[in-house]
Amino acid sequence: MISIFWVIVAGATPLTEVKGAIPLGIAMGYTAFESFLFSLLGNLLMVPLLLLFLRPVFIILKKNDWIKNIITRIELRTLKKSKRYWKYSLFGLFLLVAIPLPGTGVYTGCLAASLLDIRYKYSFPIVTIGAITSAFLIYGVSAHIFGF
């Protein structure tokens, strides 16, 4: 039961998300589908929190000069990364979240949506569908590699 918790936490963590959580769950003895479900749960729990609180937290953190530089670098890197996708509008946001590459995913997508002022009612479903798509892609690869 505790190992389920770690798969959910890995799915909710920015560096691993579902890309690392699904293989982690499989390594812990869960089936690819169970790993898919637990990691996706952790990943999706973050979407509303990130979309609602990223921008206000960044505004507060920017009041500190030392942290302001870090936040500015994060914003610039995210905008640079999302620029390629943004020409496709909301479909671009979907691609930014759905394509399981390093530096893409729920955190990058939510940050991009916040920085580009995409309203919650549009960004939430797009990021959610992108996260599910990414999880399905990782699930498919993991299930094939591990023979499930």
N, C-alpha and C positions, 0 to 999 in steps of 0.2 A: 504493500500500500504506500509506503514511503517512497518507493522508486517511481510510482505514478506521479507523485508530487514533483520529483526532479525533472521528469519529462515535461510536465506542465510549465515549470519554472524555466527550463531551457527554451521552450516555445515562446515564452514571454520576454526572454532576454534579447537585447538588441543585436549582439554579435552572433548568436546562434539561430534564433527564430526557428522556423520549421526546418530550415536547411540542416541544422545540427540536431534538433530535437528528435526527428523521426529516426535517423540512424542511432541516436543514443538509446531510444526506447527499444529498438530492435536488439541492440547490444545488451540491454538489460533483460532480455528474454521475452519481451512482448512481441506480438505479431506486428507485421507492417501496418495493418489496419488499426490496431489498438494504438500504436505509436502515432499514426496519422491523427486519430481523434484527440488524444491527449495533448499533442503538440499544437494542433490547431486551436484547441480550447484555450491554451495559454496565450497563443498569438492573438486570437480574437478578443480576449479580455482586455488587451492593451489598446485596441483601436479607439473606443469611445474616450478613454482617458487621455490618450495622446491628442486626439483631435480637439478635445475641449480645453486641455490645460497646457499644451506646448507653448502656444503664443504668449499667454499671460506669464508663464514661468520664465520664458526667455526675456520678456520685458523687465521683470523684476531682477533677473540675474544681470542684465546689461547695466544696471545702476552701479555695479562694482566694476572699477576699471580693469582689474586683473581678469575677472571672469568675462568681461565684455569682449576682450580679444578672442577668447576661446569660442564664445557664442557666435561672434562674427565669422570666424573661420568655419564653424559648423554650417552656418547659414549659407555662406558663399559656396562651400563644397556641395551642399545639397542642391542649391539653385543651379550650379554648373552641371551636376549629374542629371537633374530633372529637365534641364533645358532641351536636351535631345528628345525627350519624350513629350514635352509640353506642346510641341507643334501639333500633336494629335489630340489636344484638349483633354477631356476626361478619359478617353481611351489611352492617352499617354500616361495618365496617372495610374490607370489599371495596369499597363505594361510595366511601369516602374515598380509596382508591388508584386506583380505576378511572375515576372522573370526571375528565377532563382539564381541570381548571380551575387557575388560579394558586393556589398554596398547598396543593394536594393532590398525591398521588403516593406513591411508595415511601418517601421520607424521612419525610413526615408520617405515613404509615401505620405505619411501623416505630416511630417515636417514640411515636405514640399507643398502639400495642400494648405497648411497653415501659412506658410510664407507667401503663397500665391493667392491667398484670400479666397479659397474655394469654400463655399458655405458647407456647413455640416451635413445638411440634407442631401447634398450631392456627393461629398467626399466619403461619408460613412459607407454607403452601399458600394461605391466603387472600390474603396480600400478593402472592404470585407470580401467582395467577390475576387479581387486580386489575391488576397491571402489564401482563400480557398483554392484558387487555381494553382498557386505556387505549391501549396501543400499536396495537391493531387499530383503535380509533376514530380515532386520529391518522393511521394509515396510510390508512384509508378516505377521510378528508377530504383528505389530501395527494395521494393517487392521483387523486381527483376533480378537485381544483384544477389539478394539473399535467398531467392528461390521460393518466395511465398506465393 
